[in-house]
Amino acid sequence: MRGISRRAILSGAFSLAAVSWGPRQARARNDLGVTETEIKLGTTGAYSGPVSSAAVYSEAQTAYFRMVNERGGINGRKVNLISLDNAFSPAKALEQTRRLVESDEVFAIAGSFGSAPSLAVQRYLNSKRVPNLFLTSGIEKFNDPKNFPWIVPFYPLYVAQGKVFGRYVLEQRPSARIAVHYSNDDLGRDFVKGIRAALGDRAEAMIVKELSHELSEPTIEAQMVELKASGADVLVQITQSKFAAQGIRKAAALDWRPLYIIAGNASSIGTTLVPAGRENSTGIVTARWERNVTDPAEADTPAVKEYIEFAKKYLPNISLENTTTVPGYNNAYMIEQVLKRCGDDLTRENLLKQATTIRGIVPPLFVEGIEVFNSPGDYRAVHNLQLAKFDGKTWVAIAKPVALDGL
Protein backbone atom coordinates (compact mmCIF):
# COMPACT_ATOMS: atom_id res chain seq x y z
CA MET A 1 0.00 0.00 0.00
CA ARG A 2 1.50 3.31 -1.09
CA GLY A 3 -0.02 6.70 -0.62
CA ILE A 4 0.34 9.98 1.16
CA SER A 5 -0.85 8.51 4.44
CA ARG A 6 0.52 5.19 5.63
CA ARG A 7 -0.37 3.75 9.01
CA ALA A 8 0.87 0.69 10.78
CA ILE A 9 -2.44 -0.53 12.13
CA LEU A 10 -2.30 -2.00 15.57
CA SER A 11 -2.36 -5.75 15.11
CA GLY A 12 -5.54 -7.25 16.46
CA ALA A 13 -8.18 -5.55 18.55
CA PHE A 14 -6.70 -4.63 21.85
CA SER A 15 -8.67 -3.68 24.93
CA LEU A 16 -8.05 -3.34 28.61
CA ALA A 17 -9.50 -6.80 29.05
CA ALA A 18 -6.76 -8.23 26.87
CA VAL A 19 -3.99 -6.83 29.06
CA SER A 20 -3.24 -8.31 32.45
CA TRP A 21 -1.13 -6.11 34.69
CA GLY A 22 -1.01 -8.61 37.56
CA PRO A 23 0.82 -7.21 40.55
CA ARG A 24 2.33 -4.26 38.69
CA GLN A 25 2.23 -0.87 40.30
CA ALA A 26 0.14 1.96 38.89
CA ARG A 27 1.47 3.55 35.74
CA ALA A 28 3.73 6.56 36.02
CA ARG A 29 2.73 9.91 34.56
CA ASN A 30 2.90 9.80 30.77
CA ASP A 31 2.98 12.38 28.02
CA LEU A 32 0.77 13.13 25.05
CA GLY A 33 0.57 10.15 22.70
CA VAL A 34 0.78 7.54 25.46
CA THR A 35 -2.12 5.69 27.04
CA GLU A 36 -2.43 2.58 29.16
CA THR A 37 -2.45 0.49 25.99
CA GLU A 38 -0.74 2.51 23.27
CA ILE A 39 2.42 4.42 22.34
CA LYS A 40 1.71 6.63 19.35
CA LEU A 41 4.75 7.51 17.22
CA GLY A 42 5.04 9.43 13.97
CA THR A 43 7.50 9.48 11.11
CA THR A 44 7.85 10.57 7.49
CA GLY A 45 9.50 8.79 4.58
CA ALA A 46 10.13 9.10 0.85
CA TYR A 47 7.16 7.13 -0.44
CA SER A 48 7.18 9.32 -3.56
CA GLY A 49 9.50 11.85 -5.14
CA PRO A 50 13.08 11.66 -6.44
CA VAL A 51 14.31 8.98 -4.02
CA SER A 52 11.16 6.88 -3.77
CA SER A 53 13.27 3.73 -4.17
CA ALA A 54 14.00 4.31 -0.47
CA ALA A 55 10.33 3.88 0.46
CA VAL A 56 11.14 0.34 1.56
CA TYR A 57 13.14 1.81 4.45
CA SER A 58 9.90 3.15 5.92
CA GLU A 59 7.99 0.01 4.99
CA ALA A 60 10.49 -2.02 7.02
CA GLN A 61 9.94 0.25 10.03
CA THR A 62 6.18 -0.15 10.00
CA ALA A 63 6.54 -3.90 9.42
CA TYR A 64 8.90 -4.18 12.38
CA PHE A 65 6.36 -2.63 14.73
CA ARG A 66 3.63 -4.91 13.40
CA MET A 67 5.89 -7.74 14.51
CA VAL A 68 6.46 -6.09 17.89
CA ASN A 69 2.74 -5.71 18.39
CA GLU A 70 2.05 -9.33 17.49
CA ARG A 71 4.55 -10.30 20.16
CA GLY A 72 2.73 -8.29 22.81
CA GLY A 73 4.04 -4.76 22.29
CA ILE A 74 6.45 -2.87 24.54
CA ASN A 75 5.96 -3.17 28.30
CA GLY A 76 2.31 -4.08 27.70
CA ARG A 77 1.58 -1.32 25.20
CA LYS A 78 1.10 -1.61 21.44
CA VAL A 79 2.99 0.77 19.12
CA ASN A 80 0.94 2.82 16.69
CA LEU A 81 3.44 4.12 14.14
CA ILE A 82 1.92 6.68 11.78
CA SER A 83 4.17 6.89 8.73
CA LEU A 84 3.45 9.67 6.22
CA ASP A 85 4.91 10.55 2.84
CA ASN A 86 7.38 13.45 2.81
CA ALA A 87 8.13 13.03 -0.94
CA PHE A 88 11.72 13.93 0.03
CA SER A 89 10.48 17.53 0.04
CA PRO A 90 11.31 19.93 2.89
CA ALA A 91 7.95 21.71 2.61
CA LYS A 92 6.04 18.43 2.56
CA ALA A 93 8.04 17.08 5.49
CA LEU A 94 7.17 20.15 7.60
CA GLU A 95 3.49 19.93 6.66
CA GLN A 96 3.29 16.24 7.53
CA THR A 97 5.27 16.62 10.74
CA ARG A 98 3.00 19.41 11.93
CA ARG A 99 0.08 17.09 11.27
CA LEU A 100 1.68 14.33 13.31
CA VAL A 101 2.40 16.62 16.26
CA GLU A 102 -0.66 18.87 16.26
CA SER A 103 -3.42 16.61 14.89
CA ASP A 104 -2.29 13.05 15.58
CA GLU A 105 -0.63 14.16 18.84
CA VAL A 106 2.21 11.66 18.66
CA PHE A 107 4.55 10.99 21.56
CA ALA A 108 7.65 11.38 19.40
CA ILE A 109 8.91 11.44 15.83
CA ALA A 110 10.79 8.19 15.27
CA GLY A 111 13.17 7.21 12.50
CA SER A 112 12.28 9.89 9.93
CA PHE A 113 14.08 9.57 6.60
CA GLY A 114 16.29 12.04 4.75
CA SER A 115 18.58 14.98 5.38
CA ALA A 116 16.61 17.75 3.67
CA PRO A 117 13.24 16.69 5.17
CA SER A 118 14.79 16.38 8.64
CA LEU A 119 16.43 19.81 8.40
CA ALA A 120 13.08 21.30 7.50
CA VAL A 121 11.53 20.12 10.78
CA GLN A 122 14.55 20.53 13.07
CA ARG A 123 13.66 23.93 14.54
CA TYR A 124 9.94 23.17 14.73
CA LEU A 125 10.35 19.91 16.69
CA ASN A 126 13.02 21.37 18.94
CA SER A 127 10.80 24.34 19.78
CA LYS A 128 7.92 21.97 20.58
CA ARG A 129 10.22 19.80 22.71
CA VAL A 130 9.16 16.74 20.72
CA PRO A 131 11.95 14.16 20.36
CA ASN A 132 13.03 13.50 16.78
CA LEU A 133 14.37 10.11 17.67
CA PHE A 134 17.07 8.42 15.54
CA LEU A 135 16.48 10.31 12.30
CA THR A 136 18.31 8.79 9.35
CA SER A 137 20.90 11.29 8.20
CA GLY A 138 24.62 11.73 8.78
CA ILE A 139 24.99 15.46 8.24
CA GLU A 140 26.91 17.25 10.97
CA LYS A 141 24.12 19.76 11.62
CA PHE A 142 22.13 17.12 13.48
CA ASN A 143 24.81 16.47 16.07
CA ASP A 144 24.14 19.69 17.95
CA PRO A 145 22.84 18.82 21.44
CA LYS A 146 23.60 22.32 22.74
CA ASN A 147 21.25 24.09 20.33
CA PHE A 148 18.96 21.22 19.29
CA PRO A 149 18.80 18.78 22.21
CA TRP A 150 15.54 17.18 20.98
CA ILE A 151 17.04 16.14 17.61
CA VAL A 152 18.82 12.78 17.97
CA PRO A 153 20.40 11.22 14.83
CA PHE A 154 21.42 7.62 14.34
CA TYR A 155 23.67 7.32 11.28
CA PRO A 156 27.43 7.53 10.64
CA LEU A 157 28.47 11.10 9.98
CA TYR A 158 28.97 11.80 6.26
CA VAL A 159 32.11 13.82 6.91
CA ALA A 160 33.63 10.82 8.67
CA GLN A 161 32.61 8.53 5.81
CA GLY A 162 34.25 10.92 3.37
CA LYS A 163 37.44 10.81 5.42
CA VAL A 164 37.46 7.02 5.25
CA PHE A 165 37.20 7.19 1.45
CA GLY A 166 39.92 9.82 1.18
CA ARG A 167 42.29 7.83 3.36
CA TYR A 168 41.59 4.67 1.34
CA VAL A 169 42.49 6.44 -1.91
CA LEU A 170 45.73 7.73 -0.41
CA GLU A 171 46.64 4.19 0.67
CA GLN A 172 45.71 2.50 -2.60
CA ARG A 173 46.62 5.15 -5.18
CA PRO A 174 48.78 7.89 -3.70
CA SER A 175 49.23 9.44 -7.14
CA ALA A 176 45.56 9.24 -8.06
CA ARG A 177 43.69 11.69 -10.22
CA ILE A 178 40.33 11.91 -8.48
CA ALA A 179 36.93 12.88 -9.80
CA VAL A 180 34.21 13.59 -7.23
CA HIS A 181 30.56 13.49 -8.23
CA TYR A 182 28.00 14.42 -5.60
CA SER A 183 24.41 15.45 -5.02
CA ASN A 184 24.06 19.18 -4.44
CA ASP A 185 22.77 18.90 -0.90
CA ASP A 186 24.10 18.61 2.63
CA LEU A 187 24.79 14.89 2.19
CA GLY A 188 27.01 15.49 -0.84
CA ARG A 189 28.73 18.55 0.56
CA ASP A 190 29.54 16.86 3.88
CA PHE A 191 31.08 13.88 2.08
CA VAL A 192 33.22 16.18 -0.06
CA LYS A 193 34.31 18.05 3.05
CA GLY A 194 35.47 14.76 4.57
CA ILE A 195 37.29 13.61 1.42
CA ARG A 196 39.17 16.89 1.19
CA ALA A 197 40.04 16.79 4.89
CA ALA A 198 41.56 13.31 4.50
CA LEU A 199 43.58 14.34 1.44
CA GLY A 200 44.83 17.42 3.28
CA ASP A 201 47.19 19.70 1.38
CA ARG A 202 47.19 17.23 -1.52
CA ALA A 203 43.51 17.70 -2.23
CA GLU A 204 43.89 20.47 -4.80
CA ALA A 205 46.41 18.50 -6.84
CA MET A 206 44.69 15.12 -6.59
CA ILE A 207 41.08 16.21 -7.24
CA VAL A 208 40.98 16.98 -10.95
CA LYS A 209 37.21 17.34 -11.26
CA GLU A 210 34.25 18.05 -8.99
CA LEU A 211 30.70 18.00 -10.29
CA SER A 212 27.43 18.24 -8.43
CA HIS A 213 23.94 17.37 -9.62
CA GLU A 214 20.39 18.03 -8.51
CA LEU A 215 18.14 15.18 -7.39
CA SER A 216 15.49 16.61 -9.71
CA GLU A 217 17.62 15.89 -12.79
CA PRO A 218 16.45 12.88 -14.81
CA THR A 219 19.93 11.63 -15.68
CA ILE A 220 23.62 12.16 -14.98
CA GLU A 221 24.94 10.51 -18.14
CA ALA A 222 26.31 13.74 -19.64
CA GLN A 223 28.16 14.42 -16.40
CA MET A 224 29.73 10.96 -16.52
CA VAL A 225 31.15 11.82 -19.94
CA GLU A 226 32.61 15.02 -18.49
CA LEU A 227 34.05 13.19 -15.50
CA LYS A 228 35.80 10.64 -17.69
CA ALA A 229 37.21 13.43 -19.87
CA SER A 230 38.97 14.82 -16.80
CA GLY A 231 41.45 11.93 -17.00
CA ALA A 232 40.55 10.72 -13.51
CA ASP A 233 41.49 7.19 -12.52
CA VAL A 234 39.44 7.33 -9.29
CA LEU A 235 35.76 8.23 -9.12
CA VAL A 236 34.06 8.91 -5.80
CA GLN A 237 30.31 9.15 -6.31
CA ILE A 238 28.12 10.48 -3.52
CA THR A 239 24.47 10.33 -4.47
CA GLN A 240 21.27 8.30 -4.26
CA SER A 241 20.74 4.80 -5.69
CA LYS A 242 19.01 5.90 -8.88
CA PHE A 243 21.93 8.07 -9.95
CA ALA A 244 24.62 5.70 -8.74
CA ALA A 245 23.11 3.00 -10.95
CA GLN A 246 23.09 5.39 -13.90
CA GLY A 247 26.72 6.29 -13.27
CA ILE A 248 27.92 2.70 -13.05
CA ARG A 249 26.14 1.77 -16.29
CA LYS A 250 27.46 4.81 -18.12
CA ALA A 251 31.04 4.27 -16.96
CA ALA A 252 30.88 0.73 -18.36
CA ALA A 253 29.40 1.99 -21.64
CA LEU A 254 32.28 4.47 -21.90
CA ASP A 255 34.76 1.70 -21.11
CA TRP A 256 35.95 3.81 -18.18
CA ARG A 257 37.32 1.64 -15.39
CA PRO A 258 38.42 3.89 -12.53
CA LEU A 259 38.68 2.83 -8.91
CA TYR A 260 34.98 3.41 -8.33
CA ILE A 261 33.77 4.29 -4.81
CA ILE A 262 30.12 4.86 -3.89
CA ALA A 263 28.50 6.14 -0.70
CA GLY A 264 27.06 3.59 1.69
CA ASN A 265 23.56 5.03 1.35
CA ALA A 266 23.57 3.96 -2.33
CA SER A 267 25.16 0.53 -1.85
CA SER A 268 22.01 -1.61 -1.95
CA ILE A 269 22.58 -4.54 -4.29
CA GLY A 270 18.93 -4.62 -5.28
CA THR A 271 18.37 -0.91 -5.99
CA THR A 272 21.82 0.12 -7.26
CA LEU A 273 24.05 -2.73 -8.37
CA VAL A 274 21.50 -5.01 -10.00
CA PRO A 275 19.96 -2.17 -12.08
CA ALA A 276 23.50 -1.07 -12.99
CA GLY A 277 24.45 -4.63 -13.96
CA ARG A 278 26.37 -6.98 -11.72
CA GLU A 279 29.21 -7.24 -14.23
CA ASN A 280 29.45 -3.45 -14.44
CA SER A 281 29.43 -3.16 -10.65
CA THR A 282 32.15 -5.70 -9.94
CA GLY A 283 35.07 -4.07 -8.11
CA ILE A 284 33.14 -1.12 -6.74
CA VAL A 285 34.09 -0.09 -3.19
CA THR A 286 31.90 1.27 -0.41
CA ALA A 287 31.89 1.70 3.35
CA ARG A 288 29.33 -0.27 5.33
CA TRP A 289 28.21 -0.85 8.89
CA GLU A 290 25.35 -3.26 8.27
CA ARG A 291 25.42 -6.93 7.30
CA ASN A 292 24.52 -8.05 3.79
CA VAL A 293 21.61 -10.40 4.44
CA THR A 294 22.03 -12.16 1.07
CA ASP A 295 25.72 -12.97 1.59
CA PRO A 296 26.13 -16.78 1.74
CA ALA A 297 28.82 -16.26 4.38
CA GLU A 298 26.16 -14.71 6.64
CA ALA A 299 23.59 -17.47 6.11
CA ASP A 300 24.16 -19.07 9.52
CA THR A 301 24.28 -15.80 11.46
CA PRO A 302 21.34 -15.91 13.92
CA ALA A 303 20.41 -12.25 13.36
CA VAL A 304 20.38 -12.76 9.58
CA LYS A 305 18.24 -15.88 9.90
CA GLU A 306 15.79 -13.96 12.07
CA TYR A 307 15.69 -11.06 9.62
CA ILE A 308 14.98 -13.35 6.66
CA GLU A 309 12.07 -14.91 8.52
CA PHE A 310 10.81 -11.41 9.37
CA ALA A 311 11.10 -10.31 5.73
CA LYS A 312 9.29 -13.38 4.42
CA LYS A 313 6.36 -12.76 6.76
CA TYR A 314 6.11 -8.97 6.88
CA LEU A 315 7.78 -7.81 3.63
CA PRO A 316 6.91 -10.63 1.22
CA ASN A 317 6.84 -8.43 -1.88
CA ILE A 318 10.30 -6.93 -1.37
CA SER A 319 13.42 -8.70 -2.61
CA LEU A 320 16.00 -9.59 0.03
CA GLU A 321 18.56 -7.93 -2.25
CA ASN A 322 16.80 -4.62 -1.70
CA THR A 323 18.82 -3.98 1.41
CA THR A 324 17.45 -0.47 1.94
CA THR A 325 15.07 -2.34 4.25
CA VAL A 326 17.94 -3.23 6.58
CA PRO A 327 18.55 0.26 8.05
CA GLY A 328 14.79 0.62 8.55
CA TYR A 329 14.77 -2.66 10.47
CA ASN A 330 17.81 -1.71 12.55
CA ASN A 331 16.39 1.74 13.24
CA ALA A 332 13.08 0.33 14.47
CA TYR A 333 14.98 -2.11 16.69
CA MET A 334 16.83 0.77 18.36
CA ILE A 335 13.59 2.68 18.91
CA GLU A 336 12.07 -0.43 20.48
CA GLN A 337 15.04 -0.82 22.84
CA VAL A 338 14.92 2.80 23.98
CA LEU A 339 11.18 2.59 24.61
CA LYS A 340 11.73 -0.57 26.65
CA ARG A 341 14.32 1.25 28.74
CA CYS A 342 11.77 3.96 29.50
CA GLY A 343 9.70 1.40 31.38
CA ASP A 344 6.51 3.06 32.62
CA ASP A 345 8.09 6.52 32.69
CA LEU A 346 6.94 7.46 29.20
CA THR A 347 7.64 11.16 29.29
CA ARG A 348 9.42 12.94 26.50
CA GLU A 349 12.16 13.97 28.91
CA ASN A 350 12.85 10.37 29.88
CA LEU A 351 12.71 9.22 26.25
CA LEU A 352 15.34 11.83 25.39
CA LYS A 353 17.47 10.70 28.33
CA GLN A 354 17.33 7.05 27.28
CA ALA A 355 18.01 7.86 23.61
CA THR A 356 21.12 9.91 24.43
CA THR A 357 22.76 7.52 26.89
CA ILE A 358 23.08 4.46 24.66
CA ARG A 359 25.41 1.79 25.93
CA GLY A 360 25.23 -1.93 25.42
CA ILE A 361 22.74 -1.86 22.54
CA VAL A 362 23.86 -2.80 19.03
CA PRO A 363 21.38 -3.24 16.15
CA PRO A 364 21.08 -6.92 15.19
CA LEU A 365 22.24 -6.48 11.60
CA PHE A 366 25.34 -4.41 12.32
CA VAL A 367 28.69 -5.78 11.20
CA GLU A 368 30.67 -7.29 14.03
CA GLY A 369 33.09 -4.73 15.42
CA ILE A 370 30.86 -1.69 14.86
CA GLU A 371 30.64 0.21 18.17
CA VAL A 372 27.43 1.99 19.14
CA PHE A 373 27.23 4.59 21.89
CA ASN A 374 26.36 8.24 22.47
CA SER A 375 26.07 10.77 25.29
CA PRO A 376 24.07 13.89 26.14
CA GLY A 377 26.97 15.99 24.95
CA ASP A 378 27.72 14.08 21.72
CA TYR A 379 24.91 12.40 19.80
CA ARG A 380 27.18 10.49 17.39
CA ALA A 381 26.14 6.86 17.79
CA VAL A 382 27.91 4.80 15.09
CA HIS A 383 31.68 4.83 15.61
CA ASN A 384 33.10 2.47 12.98
CA LEU A 385 32.86 1.68 9.27
CA GLN A 386 34.09 -1.27 7.24
CA LEU A 387 35.35 -0.96 3.67
CA ALA A 388 33.94 -3.57 1.30
CA LYS A 389 34.20 -4.47 -2.39
CA PHE A 390 31.51 -5.94 -4.65
CA ASP A 391 32.64 -9.23 -6.19
CA GLY A 392 29.75 -9.57 -8.64
CA LYS A 393 27.56 -11.38 -6.13
CA THR A 394 27.96 -9.73 -2.76
CA TRP A 395 29.91 -7.18 -0.73
CA VAL A 396 33.15 -8.62 0.63
CA ALA A 397 35.03 -6.96 3.49
CA ILE A 398 38.46 -5.68 2.46
CA ALA A 399 39.49 -4.33 5.86
CA LYS A 400 38.61 -4.53 9.54
CA PRO A 401 36.20 -1.89 10.82
CA VAL A 402 37.81 1.56 10.89
CA ALA A 403 37.37 3.73 13.99
CA LEU A 404 35.79 7.06 13.05
CA ASP A 405 36.71 8.85 16.27
CA GLY A 406 39.78 10.94 15.72
CA LEU A 407 39.68 10.88 11.92
Salt bridges, closest charged atoms under 4 A:
ASP31 OD1 - ARG29 NH1 3.68
GLU36 OE1 - ARG27 NE 3.60
GLU59 OE2 - ARG2 NH2 3.33
GLU70 OE1 - LYS313 NZ 3.21
GLU95 OE2 - LYS92 NZ 3.84
GLU102 OE2 - ARG98 NH1 3.44
ASP104 OD1 - ARG7 NH2 3.35
ASP104 OD2 - ARG99 NE 3.73
GLU140 OE1 - LYS193 NZ 2.99
ASP186 OD1 - LYS141 NZ 3.05
ASP186 OD2 - ARG189 NH2 3.92
GLU204 OE2 - ARG196 NH1 2.75
GLU210 OE2 - ARG196 NE 2.85
GLU221 OE1 - LYS250 NZ 3.99
GLU226 OE2 - LYS209 NZ 3.01
ASP255 OD1 - ARG257 NE 3.82
GLU298 OE1 - ARG291 NH1 2.97
GLU309 OE2 - LYS312 NZ 3.99
GLU321 OE2 - ARG278 NH2 2.30
GLU336 OE2 - LYS340 NZ 3.51
ASP344 OD1 - ARG24 NH2 3.02
ASP344 OD1 - ARG27 NH1 2.40
ASP344 OD1 - ARG77 NH1 3.60
ASP378 OD2 - ARG380 NH2 2.61
ASP405 OD1 - ARG380 NH1 3.65
ASP405 OD1 - HIS383 ND1 2.94
